[in-house]
Amino acid sequence: MKQYLLAVHMVEGEPVPSEAEMQQAYKAVDAFNRGLMESGSWVFAGGLHPPATATVVRAKGGKVVTTDGPFAETKEQLGGFWVIKAPDLDAALAIAARGSEACGQAVEVRPFQEEPDA
């Protein structure tokens, strides 16, 4: 089976959900995650802290420079992700639709590159 990244995108400046809405989303995502595990599609998942907590590392020629904040200067940032296994893109898209419904955000689907034969 191929692996896919399901990236959850958040938009800075959008209204913050109420505490009740957040708790409902947490419960829905927990149920979605359990379903992924039970189906054998689960590989890994995680939610991320806000973009302001990011540090960018650039290394070149033995010199390392770090800067605070996200790499991309944009209002749209990665908020969390799943790595799943699915037989094909259509199956991954169907899983992403359920994930989007659970978390209430847009979910981008991207296949991992194939590993070269050893």
matplotlib code that plots the C-alpha trace (Angstrom):
import matplotlib.pyplot as plt

x = [0.0, 1.1, 1.5, -0.1, 0.3, -3.1, -2.1, -4.6, -4.4, -5.4, -5.9, -4.6, -7.2, -10.2, -12.6, -11.4, -13.9, -15.6, -14.5, -17.5, -16.7, -13.1, -14.1, -16.5, -13.7, -11.3, -13.9, -14.6, -10.8, -10.3, -13.0, -11.6, -8.1, -9.5, -11.2, -7.9, -6.1, -8.8, -8.8, -5.0, -4.6, -3.0, 0.8, 1.2, -0.5, 0.0, -1.3, 1.1, 1.6, 0.9, 3.3, 4.8, 6.5, 8.4, 12.1, 13.7, 17.1, 19.3, 22.7, 25.2, 28.9, 29.2, 27.3, 24.0, 21.5, 18.2, 15.3, 12.2, 8.8, 7.4, 9.3, 6.5, 5.2, 1.5, -1.8, -2.3, -0.2, 0.1, -1.9, -1.6, -1.3, -1.9, 0.3, -1.9, -1.6, -4.2, -4.3, -4.7, -5.5, -9.2, -9.1, -6.8, -9.2, -12.1, -10.2, -9.2, -12.9, -13.7, -10.7, -11.8, -15.3, -13.8, -11.4, -13.5, -10.6, -9.3, -7.1, -4.5, -3.6, -0.1, 1.5, 4.9, 7.6, 8.3, 11.5, 14.1, 14.6, 17.6]
y = [0.0, 3.5, 6.1, 9.5, 12.7, 14.2, 17.8, 19.8, 23.5, 26.3, 30.0, 32.7, 35.3, 32.9, 33.0, 30.8, 27.9, 27.9, 25.5, 23.3, 23.2, 22.3, 19.5, 18.1, 18.3, 16.4, 13.7, 13.4, 13.2, 10.6, 8.5, 9.0, 8.0, 4.8, 4.0, 4.4, 2.1, -0.5, -0.5, -0.8, 2.6, 4.4, 5.1, 8.2, 11.5, 14.7, 18.1, 21.1, 24.1, 27.5, 28.7, 31.3, 28.4, 27.3, 27.6, 27.4, 25.9, 26.6, 24.8, 25.5, 25.1, 24.1, 27.2, 27.0, 29.8, 29.6, 32.0, 32.2, 31.8, 29.7, 29.2, 30.6, 34.1, 33.3, 33.2, 29.5, 27.2, 23.5, 22.7, 18.9, 15.8, 12.1, 9.7, 6.9, 3.8, 3.4, 1.2, 4.2, 8.0, 7.5, 5.6, 8.2, 11.0, 9.2, 8.9, 12.6, 13.5, 11.8, 13.5, 16.9, 16.3, 15.2, 18.2, 20.8, 22.0, 21.6, 18.5, 18.3, 14.8, 14.2, 10.8, 10.0, 9.4, 5.8, 4.5, 3.3, -0.4, -1.5]
z = [0.0, -0.7, 2.1, 2.0, 4.0, 5.0, 6.0, 8.0, 7.1, 9.5, 8.5, 10.9, 11.7, 11.3, 14.3, 17.1, 17.8, 21.1, 23.9, 23.2, 19.4, 20.2, 22.5, 19.9, 17.3, 19.6, 20.2, 16.4, 15.6, 18.3, 16.8, 13.3, 14.6, 16.2, 12.8, 11.0, 13.5, 13.3, 9.5, 9.3, 7.5, 10.5, 10.3, 12.4, 13.2, 15.2, 16.0, 15.9, 18.2, 16.6, 13.8, 16.1, 18.1, 15.0, 14.5, 11.0, 10.6, 7.6, 7.3, 4.5, 4.3, 8.0, 9.2, 10.9, 11.1, 13.1, 12.9, 14.9, 13.4, 10.5, 7.3, 5.1, 5.6, 5.0, 6.9, 5.9, 8.0, 8.8, 11.9, 12.1, 9.9, 9.4, 7.6, 6.3, 4.2, 1.4, -1.8, -4.1, -4.3, -4.4, -1.1, 0.4, -0.7, 0.9, 4.2, 4.0, 3.6, 6.8, 8.5, 7.2, 8.6, 12.0, 12.4, 10.6, 8.5, 4.9, 4.4, 1.7, 0.4, -1.0, -1.8, -0.5, -3.1, -3.9, -2.3, -4.8, -5.0, -2.9]

ax = plt.figure().add_subplot(projection="3d")
ax.plot(x, y, z, "-o")
ax.set_aspect("equal")
plt.show()
